[in-house]
Amino acid sequence: MEQPTASSHPSSCKVMLVAGEASGDKHGAALARSLKALYPETQFEFFGSGGEEMRDAGVETLVDARDVAIIGIPEIVRAFGKLYGAFRRLIEAARQRKPDAVVLVDWPDFNMRVAKKLHRDGFKIVYYISPQLWAWRRYRVRAIRRDVDKMLVILPFEEEFYTGEGVAVEYIGHPLVESVQRTVSRDEFCRKYGLDANDSIIALLPGSRRKEIHYHLPAMADAAKRLRDWAATNLQSAIRNPQFVLPLASTVSHEQVEPVIRAAGVAVTMIERDTYNALGHAAFAIVASGTATVEMALAGTPMVIVYRGSEVNWRLIRPLIKLDTFGMVNLIAGRRIVPELMQHDCTGEKIAAEVQALWSDAARLAAMRKELAEVRERLRTDGSVPARAAQAVMRLIGQ
């Protein structure tokens, strides 16, 4: 990918970054770091919405992602005042500081409103990581075409979709491909967290929003307890003295998860800011539907995908979804390679039974690992994905 010439680099540049979820916080931080690394002669000012990772990357977060990580129609209605306050704060900040580009990272229900408002004010809008319009609410592509100057997409099939809809689009590859890497050995990881390197590690990933923790973690913790008891009474099981780890998203606190774990009566080790080592050294994972399923695929770790929401949300949203599978890793594969337990099937009993069935079938496990490797190869691109995103942003600024 061609990089702008040195003479076209501005001496100073303001970039507004807007992320509202843990995954967006990671991608926004990586983009900010890439901009600074690729254009050292440019003095960048970053501001907007995000979490700890974006703050560590030098972004001034006028809105904290922890306060706005909300999912579900009733929950959004109840939090309308908080969300509207965040929206007004960001709009006013853009009007006062006049950024050279506004980069919206995922978070579609909020960010599409930001795009509409600021594009009308004359700001250049980049949308990094597409809303899943190809799955549901496809009519929103009209707003994308009207309010977004450049879509930067991370899934191979999205470029063709947007091109067909007349949207300026660029496929840059998936940013997690280079991020999901183990940085320590299994022995080092286990020593750090008091785990036994000879026993099985199972990762629990309930999500990054409060409501996801509320709906997913009790079922996951119950499944963990059932798997522990099953392994204890089935000494020939491939699950050897299972140890459970829970990598905490940047938008989740200990206080949110510890009462649920205590109530389940199962030992779970909390992992902070070390997610990819946890995923890489896990033998298996129970994962909430979303970005984490892609992270598990890139780590090569077999999994079961779960999802549960309020009954109101499920009844409202399910008829709008035109796909017969939910997990992102399955969508990328083009078929269901990982089991999905949705809504009423998302119970501790059914999750544990699915894990037991998979773990007891060596051929099925091997096939899943092979298919996950194929997904990983499908997402690879030449060069750094955050760098490609940074170059696309600077090209738009230079136009």
N, C-alpha and C positions, 0 to 999 in steps of 0.2 A: 504494500500500500504506500502510495506516494505521500511524503511528508512535506508540509509547506516549506518554502525556501526561507532561509534565515532573514532575508530582507523583509519578509511579510510578517514576521513575528512582532506583535505589539510590545512596547516596553512595559505596559501595565495592562491588566485584564481582570475584570470582575465577572465571576461565574456564580450564579445562584443554583444551588443543588437542592432538590426537594425529594426526600425519602421519608417514608413513614413506617417501615417495617424492618426487621432485623436483616433480611437479605438485602434490601435496598441500602441499608446502612453500610454493609460490606462493599457493595458495588460502588456506591458514592465515594467511599473512602479510597478505594483502589483507583478510581478515575481522578480524584484530586491529586493523589500521589503521582500518577502517570503524567498529568499535565505539568506538574512541577519538575519532574525528572526529564521530560522530553523538551521542555522549553525553559531552561534555567535562566535565560536572559530576560524572561518576562516575570514581572512582579505580580503574582496572583493574589486576589482577594476572594475568598470563598465564604459564602454565607447561605443560610436557608434552614432546612429541616433535616434532622438526622439524629443519630445516637452516638454512643461512645467511640465507635470506630471512626466516624467522620470527624468527631472532635479531635481525636488523636492525629488525624491527617491534616489538621489545620483549618477545618471548616467551623465557622461561627454558627452554632445551631440556635437560631431564634425560636425554634419550636423543637421540643424534645420528642423523639419518636416514641418513647415509652408512654407519653401522654395521649398519643393519637393512634396507637396500634389497636384498632377496633375492627371487629368483623361481625357481620350479621345485620340484617335490616332493622330489627327492633333495637339492637344495641346502638346502631348509628343514629337512630331517631332520638334515643335517650341522651346520647352524647353530642347532639347537634350544637348546643351552645359552645362546647369546648372546641369542636371541629371548626365552627364558624369563626371563633376567635383566632384560631391558628391560621385559617385562610386569610382573614383580614390583616393579620400581622405580616404575613408573607407578601401579600399584594402591596401593602404600604411600604414595606422594605424595598421591594423591587422599584417602586415609583420614586423613592427617595434616592436609592443608591445607583439606579440605572445600570444593571448588569449588561455585559456584552452578549451574554447568552444565558438562557434559563434551561437547565437540564433537569428534566423530570424523570425520576427513577421508579418505575413500576407504580404501585399504589394508585390504581386507575380511577376509582370513584372520587378521590380527592384531586389527583393531578390533572384529570381532564377538565375540571372546573378552573384550575389554575391556568391551564393552557388557554382556555377560552378567554379568560379575563386579560391575561398579559399579552396574548397575541393581538388582541384588539388595541392594546396600548402601544403596539409597535415593537415588542421585544421578539428576539429570535428564540424559537422554541425547539429544543431537542428532546425527543422522548426516547429514553434509554430503558429497554426491556418492555416489550409490548404488553398491553392488556390482552387477554385471551379472547379476542373478538372472533377468532375462528371457531371457538367452542360455544359461545353464547353471547347474546346482545350484539350481534353483528352489525346492527344498524348504527352503532357508534362509530363505525369507520368514516361516516360522513363528517363527524366532528374532528376526527384525526386529520382528514384531508384538508379541512378548513383551518385548523388551529395549530398544526404542527409543521414546522419547516423541514425536519428530518427525523425519520424513525430509525433507530439503531436496534436491530433485532438480533436475538441470540439463539433462535431455533431455525434450523435449515429451511423448513417449509414456510416460515413466516415471510421470507423475502418474496416468494412467488405470490403469496396471498396479497400483500400490500401493493406489489407492482400491478397486479390485476385490478386493484381498486384505485389506481392512479395516485398513490401516495409515494412521495420521495422516500426511499428506503435503502438501507445498507445492512447486509448481514455481516456481523463482525465476529461471530463465533460465541461460544458460551464462556462467560468470565470465570466460571468455577473450574474449568478444565485445568488451568495452571495453579489454582489455589488449593485444590483438595490434594494435599500431599502430606505424607508422614514426615515429621522432622526429628523424631526420636525413635529408638529401638523399642521393641515390646518390653524388654526388661526395664529400661529407663522409665517408660510410661507407667508400668505397674508399680515400680518402686515409688514414684512420685505420688501416686494416689492410693497406696496401700492395698494393691490388688495382687493376686497370685498369678504369675505369668503362665503357670501350667494349666490353669482352669479357663473355662469359656467366659468370654465377655459378651454381653448383650446390651446394645445401646437402645435407649428409649428417647425418641424425639417427638414430643407432643405438640410442637409448634412454638411460635414466637409471640402470640397474642394472648391476652388474659382469658378470653373466651375459649381459645384452643386448649389452654391448660385446664380450664374448667371441664370441658367436655371430653378431652382425650386422656388426660393423665390418670384419672381414677381407673379407667378400663385397662390402661397400660400397666399400672401398678398391680391391679388384680391379676392380670396375665402373668406378670413377673412372679408373683407369689405362687400361682399354680405351676409355673414352669420349675420353680425351685423345688416344690414338693414332688413334682413328677420325677425330676432328675434324682431326688433322694431315694425314691422307691423303685427306680429303674436303673440299676447300676450298670447295665450294658448300654445305656443311652449314650449317644454321641455328645449330648450336652453334659459336660463334666463340671459339677459344682458351679452352676451359673452365677456370674457376678454381673450386676446391673449398673450401668453408668447412664447419667443424664446430662448431656452437654447443654448448658444453659445458653439460650440466645441472649443477645445483648439487651433485649427489651424485657427480659424475664428476671425476676429476683428470687433469692432463696425463700423469702417469705411467701411467695406465691405457690411454691411447690412442696415445701417441707410438710405442711399439715396433711396433704394428700398422701404423701409417702408414709408418714407416721400412721395414718388411719389404715393403710393397707397392711402394715406389719411386715414390710419387706425392706431389706437393706439396699439402698441405692446411693451410689457415689456421685456427687455433683462435680461436674467438670466445667470450669470457667475459662474462657478464652483459649481453649485447647481442643476445639471441636474436631478438627480433622485428624489429629492423632487418635482421638477416641473412636472415630468412625473407622479409621484405617486398621486399628488393632481389634475391633469388634468382630466376632465370628458371625453375628447376626444382628438385625435391627428391627424394631417396631417403629414405624415412621408415619407421622401425620402427612396426608396428601399435601404436596406443595414443593417448594424448591429443595427441601431436604431429601426428597426422593432422588433428585439429580445428584446431589452430593454423595448419597450412598452408592449410586451407580458408578460415579467416578472413583470412589474408594474401592469398588469391586466387592462390596459387602452385600450378601443376600438379605432380603427384607420382606416384610409384610406391610402393606400400606393400609392405613385406617383413616376414617373421617367420621366425625359426628358433630352435629350442630343442634340448635334448638329445633323443635318440631315445626315451628312456624317458618323458620328459614328453609328447612328442607322442603316443605310443601310449596313454598313460594318459588324457590330457585330451581328445584329439580326439573320441573316441566320446561324450563327455559334452556336447559343444557342439551345440546343436540348430539352429544357423543355417548357411546356406551361404555367408556372407560374414563377414569378420573385422574389417575396418577400420571404426573408429568413424564416419568420415565417410560411408562407404557405408551403415552402419546408420541414420544420421540421414536420409540421402537416401531410404532405402527401396529402394535398388537399387544395383548396382555401377557407380559413376561413375568410380572410380579402379581401375587394375589392382592385383591382389594376387598376390605371389609368396611362397607359404607353404612352409616346411620344405625339402623336397628341391628345390623350384624356386628357393629363395633362394641363388643362386650369382652370382658376379660376371659370368659370361657371360650368364646369362638376364636379370639386372638391366640390364646395358648394352644388350642387344638390345631390351628393352622401352622403355628411354629413347630409343634411336635411332628406334624405330618411331613413338613418340609425337611426338618432335621433328620428324620428317620429314613429319608429317601435320598441316598447318595447320588443317584443318577439325576434326580430332579434338581438337586442343589448344584451339581456340576453344570447342568444345562442353563440354570439361571445365571451362574457366574459367566458363562460363555456369552450369553445374551447381553449381560450388563457390559461386558468388554466391547461388544459391538456398538452399544449406545455410546460408550466413551469415545470410540474411534469416529463415530458419526459427528460428534460435537467438536472434534479437533479442527483447528485452523492454523495457518501459518502466522507466527508472530503473537505478541501479547495482546489479549483481547482488550484490557483496559487501555493499552497504548493505541489500539485501533480506534477505540471510542474517543480518546483524547484528540487524536488527529482529525477525526470527523468533526468534533466540536470546534477545533481551531480553524478548519477549512470554512465552516459556516460563518464563524466570526469574521474571517477575512473576506468574505464575499461582499 
